[in-house]
């Protein structure tokens, strides 16, 4: 409404384009006035050139229409004059005159058009001119910045002086020469690269900024920003980050345009692993300062790197000096500095510092834009502080209302809107998702919708993830269906969250159903999607389901990776289906993308071991060695376990020696597997030999390895060795567990030493039982609770002597402590009645009836003992009276 005011305002490229590309004559004066201001403020050369060309195009269009209107009017006038002045009706004269007038005007316009630039294409809705813009070649946020307001007043980077027609010039270089320099760098020939670079900089050229330039890879010349990025990356590949920094200075000196991405990769390489105050940190900071002074365009990521790696968090004076430097250039640069600072602080999880710098930004009157507030909201949300994140969102809303009331803009370009956006709310919802607060996430989702913000894919994904993390599969499915019903096309992330939740819920059918729905919705499942479903089938031990998903994966042109290979083979291994496991292994490996690693081979070995095929397991172990895949300790140990189960101690010993020969250090699990092989043979001496060797190798034994040795002693009925190893276990600082005590009790019981067995039972219960003279004083860890096996094994020692009173006492104590009898306990009790003299038939019958009346499980072994105790006829009558039948099984009672 008042175009004259625009000359004193900051006009962004986006604003200028909107005005200049309006075809309405009502905005003509506004457009021309804004261009006058924008010419001095728009950073992008293309923004100015496109706007100028379009105004010229509007002039041409209006001129053509004007000549056409004059020609038509002239035709009508001549026709009227002809009818008034001449009697004869010559219908050709007036039309010929009008046609001549029109052709004369068209010729003049055509001649002018040849001498003027071409009409730019009109922007498509929603895309603007970013796709073709020379100023946005790197797609960074600096594509919308104003020119620097430094004291030098130099031209913008990447643009030369204006040409005769007032259009900006861009710098281009020879593409072949750029490739030559890059290849020299990659080959390490920096002596050759330097003169080639000097030639390239000397032979640079400038040309007008065309609305639709053709400077692609196939062109003979390329833009300076593309050339600079290519050469910087090539120089970094040679390993010389210092030279890459010097090249950036040279590029800037000759007018090259440096994108934020180019500057960042050099700064990142130069400062990698450095600490504030180090020489590399100083070099990095100096390079960034030189580039800023040279009117380069660093983005927020570059400043964030500066504050993270080059300046200590507590060096406020140093930070303030940089903020003042940026503030002198523009308020927009000052805002970028604060955004970078806030992000740097929350990257180190220092939320208090992030909030402090945000408050400084507000107090310093920096641009109040959405990006600035989103930075501090992310800082609070990432640390799980939902309350503080909500506080800053409310602060943003308050600042937006204040700005609107004052009628002034807050920021510029694409950042002019000061109001919470979908990113603001999504950050808070993501914090709720991380905590599993599904209700709170839904609350913030509804608040966002009430604020008039349309939910997008990321928003729905966040809520779905919240339910998936909380193991709420139904909730995750509900929100996914809600998004589909509203026409929001979700990506793989949302579907993958639901599939993963189904897999954790051990529901592979549901996971597979959603995978197929994902394919139907054209959400493009990735390898993670398929692997999650395969993993769901693997947890259920369903190799057929895993193979079906692998086939579906290949049908949809998604290549299985090494994770697919390992999980699919593991599914077959859990089912003991070694044939399917090998078939899947060969199928996936033959496709070429997934190179089997040790984990994949381990799954194959495990499948063979579970199928009881030790030969096949050793074959795959040898295949690993032949194909250059280094077997891990798990590979060898799995084979050792297979030999141990068969009691083949010689083969297990050969496997352990092979492991040592191939440079793989055996661990406690490996030695435990070897010692376990001695259990089958009851070979105490051999078990103790390997146990001692394990300790000599510096491997600390654990409770499992000690329990294996104690089990060997129990099998050999050698209670003295069992008690010795229990004492050694306590002396080594390994607390004995229930299994270890049970093995000692078992050794005493099998040796017929019921007194020793009961003493160890009492010690395990924490009672101060009096030890015999030759028994070791082992410290019992607190909190041990005897199991049913502990009581039953102790009772068995008394039952073998027919001491039914002691057996009844022990079982009464067991049930008094909350552990009921089972069929094995009943067998021990009945055997005590049977072995006593005289036999206790009546007690046996009463004990049996009490057991049956309690509804406990009844098997053949206690019935066999009962029959031998009371006799066959009495047994049959008792079973008939109680209405019982003998459980099915092999053999007779």
ZAMARGU-4260 file (C-alpha; in steps of 0.2 Angstrom, whole numbers, plus 5000, padded with zeros to 4 digits):
<rodrens>
0) 5000/5000/5000 | 5015/5012/5003 | 5029/5006/4991 | 5040/5020/4996 | 5042/5013/5014
5) 5050/4997/5006 | 5066/5005/5002 | 5071/5006/5020 | 5066/4988/5023 | 5076/4972/5022
10) 5069/4963/5006 | 5073/4945/5004 | 5075/4935/4988 | 5059/4926/4991 | 5049/4942/4994
15) 5056/4950/4978 | 5051/4935/4968 | 5034/4935/4974 | 5031/4953/4969 | 5041/4953/4953
20) 5032/4938/4946 | 5014/4945/4949 | 5006/4948/4933 | 4993/4960/4940 | 4996/4978/4935
25) 4990/4983/4952 | 5007/4977/4959 | 5018/4985/4946 | 5024/5000/4956 | 5026/4989/4971
30) 5037/4977/4961 | 5048/4990/4954 | 5050/4999/4970 | 5054/4982/4979 | 5067/4978/4965
35) 5075/4995/4969 | 5078/4989/4987 | 5081/4971/4983 | 5095/4975/4971 | 5105/4981/4986
40) 5099/4967/4998 | 5096/4951/4989 | 5111/4939/4991 | 5106/4928/4976 | 5112/4935/4959
45) 5098/4924/4951 | 5085/4932/4961 | 5089/4949/4954 | 5091/4943/4936 | 5075/4933/4936
50) 5066/4948/4943 | 5073/4960/4931 | 5070/4949/4916 | 5052/4946/4921 | 5048/4965/4922
55) 5056/4966/4905 | 5045/4952/4899 | 5029/4960/4906 | 5034/4976/4896 | 5035/4966/4880
60) 5019/4958/4883 | 5010/4974/4886 | 5018/4982/4871 | 5012/4968/4860 | 4994/4970/4867
65) 4995/4988/4865 | 4999/4987/4846 | 4986/4974/4843 | 4973/4985/4851 | 4979/5000/4841
70) 4978/4990/4825 | 4960/4984/4829 | 4955/5002/4833 | 4963/5008/4817 | 4954/4995/4807
75) 4937/5000/4814 | 4941/5019/4812 | 4946/5017/4794 | 4931/5007/4790 | 4920/5021/4797
80) 4929/5034/4787 | 4928/5023/4771 | 4909/5022/4773 | 4906/5040/4776 | 4917/5047/4762
85) 4916/5035/4748 | 4901/5029/4740 | 4908/5012/4734 | 4910/4999/4747 | 4928/4993/4746
90) 4929/4981/4760 | 4947/4977/4758 | 4955/4994/4760 | 4952/4996/4779 | 4957/4978/4783
95) 4973/4980/4773 | 4977/4996/4782 | 4974/4988/4799 | 4985/4973/4794 | 4999/4984/4789
100) 4998/4994/4805 | 4998/4978/4815 | 5013/4970/4805 | 5023/4986/4807 | 5020/4986/4826
105) 5024/4967/4827 | 5040/4970/4817 | 5046/4983/4829 | 5042/4972/4845 | 5051/4957/4837
110) 5066/4968/4834 | 5067/4974/4852 | 5064/4956/4858 | 5079/4950/4848 | 5090/4962/4858
115) 5083/4958/4875 | 5085/4943/4886 | 5073/4928/4886 | 5057/4927/4896 | 5061/4916/4911
120) 5049/4901/4915 | 5036/4904/4928 | 5038/4895/4944 | 5028/4880/4948 | 5018/4881/4964
125) 5027/4874/4979 | 5044/4874/4971 | 5049/4892/4968 | 5065/4894/4960 | 5076/4884/4972
130) 5078/4870/4959 | 5087/4881/4946 | 5094/4894/4957 | 5112/4898/4956 | 5112/4905/4973
135) 5105/4889/4981 | 5117/4876/4972 | 5121/4868/4989 | 5104/4869/4996 | 5110/4877/5012
140) 5101/4890/5022 | 5114/4903/5017 | 5105/4903/5000 | 5093/4916/5006 | 5105/4928/5015
145) 5108/4946/5012 | 5125/4953/5006 | 5138/4956/5019 | 5138/4973/5027 | 5157/4973/5030
150) 5167/4988/5028 | 5175/4982/5012 | 5159/4984/5003 | 5165/4971/4990 | 5155/4961/4978
155) 5146/4945/4984 | 5155/4929/4983 | 5154/4920/4966 | 5147/4936/4957 | 5157/4948/4947
160) 5153/4965/4942 | 5137/4969/4933 | 5138/4968/4914 | 5132/4981/4902 | 5114/4976/4904
165) 5115/4977/4923 | 5115/4958/4926 | 5126/4950/4938 | 5140/4939/4932 | 5145/4921/4939
170) 5162/4913/4939 | 5164/4897/4929 | 5179/4886/4926 | 5185/4873/4914 | 5177/4856/4919
175) 5191/4845/4912 | 5204/4856/4921 | 5195/4853/4937 | 5195/4834/4935 | 5213/4835/4931
180) 5217/4843/4948 | 5205/4832/4957 | 5213/4816/4950 | 5231/4823/4954 | 5225/4825/4972
185) 5217/4808/4973 | 5233/4800/4967 | 5244/4809/4979 | 5253/4820/4966 | 5251/4837/4974
190) 5266/4844/4965 | 5256/4841/4949 | 5240/4848/4957 | 5247/4864/4962 | 5252/4871/4945
195) 5236/4864/4937 | 5226/4874/4951 | 5235/4890/4947 | 5231/4888/4929 | 5213/4884/4933
200) 5212/4900/4944 | 5220/4910/4930 | 5209/4904/4916 | 5192/4907/4926 | 5179/4916/4916
205) 5163/4926/4920 | 5146/4925/4911 | 5129/4932/4914 | 5118/4923/4927 | 5106/4914/4915
210) 5088/4910/4921 | 5091/4892/4916 | 5110/4888/4915 | 5117/4873/4908 | 5133/4870/4918
215) 5131/4851/4922 | 5144/4838/4922 | 5143/4836/4903 | 5146/4854/4900 | 5163/4861/4896
220) 5162/4873/4911 | 5155/4871/4928 | 5150/4884/4941 | 5163/4889/4954 | 5154/4882/4969
225) 5154/4865/4961 | 5172/4866/4956 | 5177/4872/4974 | 5168/4858/4982 | 5175/4845/4971
230) 5193/4851/4973 | 5191/4853/4992 | 5185/4835/4994 | 5199/4829/4982 | 5212/4838/4992
235) 5205/4831/5008 | 5206/4813/5001 | 5225/4816/4999 | 5226/4819/5018 | 5231/4837/5018
240) 5218/4847/5027 | 5229/4862/5029 | 5231/4863/5010 | 5213/4862/5008 | 5211/4877/5019
245) 5223/4887/5009 | 5214/4882/4993 | 5198/4889/5000 | 5207/4906/5003 | 5213/4906/4985
250) 5196/4902/4979 | 5188/4916/4988 | 5201/4928/4983 | 5197/4925/4964 | 5178/4926/4966
255) 5173/4908/4968 | 5157/4905/4977 | 5160/4893/4992 | 5145/4884/4999 | 5142/4880/5017
260) 5144/4862/5014 | 5161/4865/5006 | 5167/4876/5021 | 5161/4863/5033 | 5169/4848/5026
265) 5186/4857/5027 | 5184/4863/5044 | 5178/4846/5050 | 5193/4838/5043 | 5205/4851/5050
270) 5198/4850/5067 | 5194/4832/5069 | 5198/4825/5086 | 5205/4842/5092 | 5202/4851/5108
275) 5199/4869/5112 | 5216/4878/5113 | 5226/4866/5103 | 5235/4871/5087 | 5222/4863/5076
280) 5208/4872/5084 | 5217/4888/5082 | 5220/4884/5063 | 5202/4880/5061 | 5196/4896/5069
285) 5208/4907/5059 | 5202/4899/5043 | 5184/4902/5047 | 5188/4920/5052 | 5197/4923/5035
290) 5183/4916/5025 | 5170/4926/5035 | 5181/4942/5032 | 5182/4937/5014 | 5162/4938/5013
295) 5161/4919/5012 | 5144/4911/5017 | 5147/4899/5032 | 5131/4891/5038 | 5125/4886/5055
300) 5134/4870/5055 | 5151/4879/5052 | 5148/4890/5067 | 5142/4875/5078 | 5159/4866/5074
305) 5168/4882/5079 | 5159/4883/5096 | 5161/4864/5099 | 5179/4860/5095 | 5188/4877/5094
310) 5182/4887/5109 | 5180/4881/5126 | 5162/4881/5133 | 5168/4892/5148 | 5177/4905/5137
315) 5163/4917/5137 | 5174/4932/5131 | 5180/4922/5116 | 5162/4917/5112 | 5156/4935/5114
320) 5170/4941/5102 | 5163/4930/5088 | 5145/4935/5092 | 5150/4953/5091 | 5159/4950/5074
325) 5143/4942/5067 | 5132/4956/5074 | 5142/4969/5065 | 5139/4960/5049 | 5120/4958/5051
330) 5107/4953/5064 | 5104/4938/5054 | 5122/4932/5056 | 5120/4936/5074 | 5105/4924/5075
335) 5115/4911/5066 | 5128/4912/5079 | 5116/4910/5093 | 5108/4895/5085 | 5125/4887/5082
340) 5129/4890/5101 | 5113/4883/5107 | 5115/4867/5096 | 5133/4865/5102 | 5128/4866/5120
345) 5114/4853/5119 | 5126/4842/5108 | 5136/4841/5125 | 5119/4839/5134 | 5122/4855/5143
350) 5104/4861/5143 | 5107/4875/5156 | 5120/4883/5145 | 5109/4881/5130 | 5095/4890/5139
355) 5106/4903/5145 | 5112/4907/5127 | 5095/4908/5121 | 5090/4921/5134 | 5106/4930/5129
360) 5099/4930/5111 | 5083/4937/5116 | 5091/4951/5127 | 5103/4955/5113 | 5088/4958/5101
365) 5093/4945/5089 | 5081/4940/5076 | 5066/4931/5084 | 5063/4917/5072 | 5057/4900/5073
370) 5074/4892/5070 | 5081/4900/5085 | 5067/4894/5097 | 5067/4877/5089 | 5085/4875/5094
375) 5082/4877/5112 | 5067/4867/5111 | 5077/4853/5104 | 5090/4855/5117 | 5077/4852/5131
380) 5068/4838/5122 | 5083/4828/5118 | 5088/4827/5137 | 5070/4822/5141 | 5065/4838/5149
385) 5048/4840/5142 | 5043/4853/5154 | 5057/4865/5149 | 5054/4862/5131 | 5035/4866/5133
390) 5041/4882/5142 | 5051/4888/5127 | 5037/4884/5115 | 5026/4895/5125 | 5039/4908/5125
395) 5039/4907/5106 | 5021/4909/5105 | 5021/4924/5116 | 5035/4932/5106 | 5025/4929/5090
400) 5010/4938/5098 | 5021/4953/5103 | 5029/4954/5085 | 5012/4953/5077 | 5005/4967/5088
405) 5020/4978/5084 | 5018/4975/5066 | 5036/4971/5062 | 5045/4956/5054 | 5056/4945/5065
410) 5067/4938/5053 | 5069/4937/5034 | 5067/4925/5019 | 5061/4908/5024 | 5063/4911/5042
415) 5051/4926/5043 | 5037/4917/5052 | 5039/4917/5071 | 5027/4904/5077 | 5028/4886/5082
420) 5029/4874/5067 | 5028/4856/5065 | 5046/4854/5070 | 5043/4862/5087 | 5029/4851/5092
425) 5038/4835/5084 | 5053/4838/5095 | 5042/4838/5111 | 5032/4823/5105 | 5049/4814/5102
430) 5054/4817/5120 | 5038/4809/5125 | 5041/4795/5114 | 5058/4792/5121 | 5050/4791/5139
435) 5036/4780/5133 | 5023/4793/5137 | 5010/4789/5124 | 4996/4799/5132 | 5007/4815/5133
440) 5013/4813/5115 | 4995/4812/5109 | 4991/4827/5120 | 5004/4837/5111 | 4999/4830/5094
445) 4981/4837/5098 | 4988/4854/5103 | 4997/4855/5087 | 4982/4851/5077 | 4972/4864/5087
450) 4985/4877/5083 | 4981/4875/5064 | 4997/4865/5060 | 4994/4851/5048 | 5003/4835/5054
455) 5016/4828/5042 | 5024/4811/5041 | 5037/4814/5054 | 5023/4819/5067 | 5014/4803/5064
460) 5030/4793/5065 | 5034/4801/5081 | 5017/4796/5089 | 5019/4779/5082 | 5036/4777/5089
465) 5030/4782/5106 | 5017/4768/5107 | 5030/4756/5099 | 5043/4760/5113 | 5029/4757/5126
470) 5026/4740/5119 | 5008/4746/5115 | 5006/4737/5098 | 4988/4741/5097 | 4991/4760/5100
475) 5004/4760/5086 | 4993/4751/5074 | 4979/4763/5078 | 4989/4779/5074 | 4996/4771/5058
480) 4979/4767/5052 | 4974/4785/5057 | 4988/4792/5046 | 4983/4781/5032 | 4964/4786/5033
485) 4969/4805/5033 | 4979/4802/5017 | 4996/4805/5025 | 5009/4794/5016 | 5020/4787/5029
490) 5038/4782/5025 | 5047/4766/5031 | 5050/4773/5048 | 5032/4772/5054 | 5029/4755/5047
495) 5046/4749/5054 | 5041/4754/5071 | 5025/4744/5071 | 5034/4729/5064 | 5047/4730/5077
500) 5033/4731/5091 | 5025/4716/5084 | 5042/4707/5083 | 5045/4711/5102 | 5028/4705/5106
505) 5032/4688/5098 | 5019/4690/5085 | 5027/4686/5068 | 5010/4684/5059 | 5006/4702/5063
510) 5023/4709/5059 | 5022/4700/5042 | 5004/4707/5039 | 5010/4725/5041 | 5025/4721/5030
515) 5013/4716/5016 | 5002/4731/5020 | 5018/4742/5018 | 5021/4735/5001 | 5003/4737/4996
520) 5003/4756/5002 | 5019/4758/4991 | 5029/4764/5007 | 5045/4756/5000 | 5050/4744/5013
525) 5069/4744/5016 | 5081/4730/5022 | 5077/4735/5040 | 5058/4731/5037 | 5061/4714/5031
530) 5075/4710/5044 | 5063/4714/5058 | 5050/4702/5051 | 5063/4688/5049 | 5069/4692/5067
535) 5051/4689/5073 | 5050/4672/5065 | 5068/4668/5071 | 5062/4672/5089 | 5049/4659/5087
540) 5061/4646/5079 | 5051/4646/5062 | 5063/4644/5048 | 5050/4642/5035 | 5043/4659/5040
545) 5060/4667/5038 | 5063/4659/5021 | 5046/4665/5015 | 5051/4683/5020 | 5068/4681/5011
550) 5059/4676/4995 | 5047/4691/4997 | 5062/4702/4999 | 5071/4696/4983 | 5055/4697/4973
555) 5053/4716/4978 | 5072/4719/4973 | 5078/4722/4990 | 5095/4714/4992 | 5097/4704/5008
560) 5112/4711/5019 | 5123/4702/5031 | 5110/4705/5045 | 5097/4696/5034 | 5109/4682/5032
565) 5113/4680/5050 | 5095/4682/5057 | 5088/4670/5043 | 5100/4656/5047 | 5098/4659/5066
570) 5079/4656/5064 | 5083/4639/5056 | 5096/4635/5069 | 5083/4638/5083 | 5072/4625/5075
575) 5087/4613/5072 | 5083/4614/5053 | 5101/4613/5047 | 5096/4609/5029 | 5085/4624/5027
580) 5099/4635/5036 | 5112/4629/5023 | 5100/4632/5009 | 5096/4650/5014 | 5114/4653/5018
585) 5120/4648/5000 | 5105/4657/4992 | 5109/4674/5000 | 5127/4672/4999 | 5126/4668/4980
590) 5117/4685/4977 | 5134/4693/4980 | 5129/4708/4991 | 5130/4700/5008 | 5147/4693/5012
595) 5145/4680/5026 | 5154/4685/5042 | 5158/4675/5058 | 5141/4678/5065 | 5133/4670/5050
600) 5144/4655/5050 | 5142/4653/5069 | 5123/4652/5066 | 5126/4638/5053 | 5137/4629/5066
605) 5124/4631/5079 | 5111/4624/5068 | 5121/4609/5064 | 5125/4606/5083 | 5107/4608/5088
610) 5103/4595/5074 | 5116/4583/5083 | 5127/4584/5067 | 5144/4587/5074 | 5153/4582/5058
615) 5143/4596/5049 | 5147/4608/5062 | 5166/4605/5060 | 5164/4606/5041 | 5157/4624/5042
620) 5171/4628/5055 | 5184/4623/5042 | 5174/4632/5028 | 5177/4648/5038 | 5195/4645/5038
625) 5196/4641/5020 | 5186/4657/5015 | 5197/4668/5025 | 5184/4672/5038 | 5192/4672/5055
630) 5182/4660/5067 | 5178/4668/5084 | 5179/4661/5101 | 5160/4657/5099 | 5164/4647/5083
635) 5176/4635/5092 | 5166/4634/5108 | 5150/4629/5099 | 5159/4614/5092 | 5167/4610/5109
640) 5149/4610/5116 | 5144/4598/5103 | 5159/4586/5107 | 5155/4588/5126 | 5137/4583/5124
645) 5143/4567/5115 | 5156/4564/5129 | 5170/4564/5116 | 5183/4572/5126 | 5197/4569/5114
650) 5189/4578/5100 | 5185/4592/5112 | 5203/4593/5117 | 5209/4594/5099 | 5196/4608/5096
655) 5204/4618/5110 | 5221/4615/5104 | 5216/4621/5086 | 5209/4636/5094 | 5225/4641/5102
660) 5235/4637/5086 | 5224/4649/5076 | 5228/4663/5088 | 5210/4663/5096 | 5211/4665/5115
665) 5199/4652/5124 | 5188/4660/5137 | 5180/4653/5152 | 5165/4646/5142 | 5177/4636/5131
670) 5186/4628/5145 | 5169/4625/5154 | 5163/4616/5138 | 5179/4605/5139 | 5177/4601/5157
675) 5159/4597/5154 | 5164/4583/5142 | 5173/4575/5157 | 5155/4574/5166 | 5150/4560/5154
680) 5165/4550/5158 | 5165/4555/5177 | 5184/4558/5174 | 5188/4570/5189 | 5207/4570/5185
685) 5205/4576/5168 | 5192/4589/5173 | 5203/4596/5186 | 5218/4596/5174 | 5209/4607/5162
690) 5202/4618/5176 | 5220/4621/5183 | 5226/4625/5165 | 5212/4638/5163 | 5217/4646/5179
695) 5236/4646/5174 | 5231/4655/5158 | 5224/4669/5169 | 5206/4666/5165 | 5196/4669/5181
700) 5184/4655/5184 | 5165/4659/5187 | 5151/4650/5195 | 5147/4640/5180 | 5164/4633/5178
705) 5165/4628/5196 | 5148/4620/5195 | 5154/4609/5180 | 5169/4603/5191 | 5157/4600/5205
710) 5146/4590/5194 | 5160/4579/5188 | 5164/4575/5207 | 5146/4571/5210 | 5145/4559/5195
715) 5160/4551/5202 | 5152/4550/5220 | 5168/4559/5227 | 5161/4570/5240 | 5179/4575/5247
720) 5184/4582/5230 | 5167/4591/5229 | 5170/4599/5246 | 5188/4604/5241 | 5182/4613/5225
725) 5168/4622/5235 | 5181/4628/5247 | 5192/4633/5232 | 5178/4642/5225 | 5175/4652/5241
730) 5194/4656/5242 | 5194/4663/5224 | 5181/4675/5229 | 5167/4667/5218 | 5151/4666/5229
735) 5144/4648/5227 | 5126/4648/5221 | 5112/4635/5223 | 5118/4624/5209 | 5135/4622/5217
740) 5128/4617/5234 | 5116/4605/5225 | 5131/4597/5217 | 5140/4595/5234 | 5124/4588/5242
745) 5122/4576/5227 | 5140/4570/5229 | 5137/4566/5247 | 5121/4558/5244 | 5128/4546/5231
750) 5142/4542/5243 | 5129/4537/5256 | 5134/4552/5268 | 5117/4558/5272 | 5124/4567/5288
755) 5135/4578/5277 | 5122/4581/5264 | 5110/4588/5277 | 5123/4599/5285 | 5126/4607/5268
760) 5108/4609/5266 | 5107/4618/5283 | 5122/4629/5278 | 5114/4634/5262 | 5098/4639/5272
765) 5109/4650/5283 | 5107/4639/5298 | 5122/4637/5310 | 5124/4619/5307 | 5139/4610/5316
770) 5152/4605/5304 | 5161/4588/5305 | 5179/4589/5308 | 5185/4586/5290 | 5172/4598/5282
775) 5178/4614/5275 | 5170/4630/5283 | 5163/4638/5267 | 5155/4656/5269 | 5138/4655/5262
780) 5132/4670/5252 | 5116/4678/5260 | 5100/4676/5251 | 5102/4658/5245 | 5085/4649/5244
785) 5086/4630/5243 | 5077/4622/5228 | 5066/4607/5228 | 5081/4598/5221 | 5091/4602/5236
790) 5078/4594/5248 | 5075/4579/5237 | 5093/4575/5235 | 5096/4576/5254 | 5081/4566/5257
795) 5087/4553/5244 | 5103/4551/5255 | 5092/4546/5270 | 5080/4535/5259 | 5094/4524/5253
800) 5096/4519/5271 | 5077/4517/5274 | 5077/4531/5286 | 5059/4536/5283 | 5058/4547/5298
805) 5072/4559/5292 | 5064/4559/5275 | 5047/4564/5282 | 5056/4578/5292 | 5065/4585/5277
810) 5050/4586/5266 | 5039/4593/5280 | 5052/4607/5282 | 5052/4609/5263 | 5033/4611/5262
815) 5034/4623/5277 | 5045/4634/5268 | 5033/4635/5253 | 5039/4622/5241 | 5027/4608/5238
820) 5032/4590/5233 | 5033/4584/5215 | 5033/4566/5208 | 5051/4564/5211 | 5049/4569/5229
825) 5035/4556/5231 | 5046/4543/5223 | 5060/4546/5236 | 5047/4546/5251 | 5040/4530/5245
830) 5057/4522/5242 | 5061/4526/5260 | 5045/4517/5266 | 5050/4502/5255 | 5068/4501/5261
835) 5064/4502/5279 | 5063/4486/5290 | 5049/4482/5292 | 5041/4490/5277 | 5029/4505/5280
840) 5015/4500/5269 | 5002/4509/5278 | 5012/4525/5278 | 5016/4523/5260 | 4997/4522/5256
845) 4993/4537/5267 | 5007/4547/5259 | 5001/4542/5241 | 4983/4547/5245 | 4988/4564/5252
850) 4998/4567/5236 | 4984/4562/5225 | 4971/4572/5234 | 4981/4588/5232 | 4979/4586/5213
855) 4998/4584/5210 | 5005/4576/5194 | 5006/4557/5195 | 5019/4548/5184 | 5025/4530/5183
860) 5040/4530/5194 | 5031/4533/5211 | 5018/4520/5206 | 5031/4507/5202 | 5039/4510/5220
865) 5022/4510/5228 | 5017/4493/5219 | 5034/4485/5226 | 5030/4492/5243 | 5012/4487/5246
870) 5011/4472/5234 | 5002/4469/5217 | 4985/4465/5224 | 4984/4479/5236 | 4991/4491/5223
875) 4977/4486/5211 | 4963/4488/5224 | 4970/4505/5229 | 4970/4511/5212 | 4953/4505/5209
880) 4946/4513/5225 | 4954/4530/5220 | 4948/4529/5202 | 4966/4530/5195 | 4973/4523/5180
885) 4991/4520/5176 | 4999/4533/5165 | 5004/4527/5148 | 5023/4523/5146 | 5035/4510/5140
890) 5037/4494/5150 | 5027/4487/5164 | 5026/4492/5183
</rodrens>
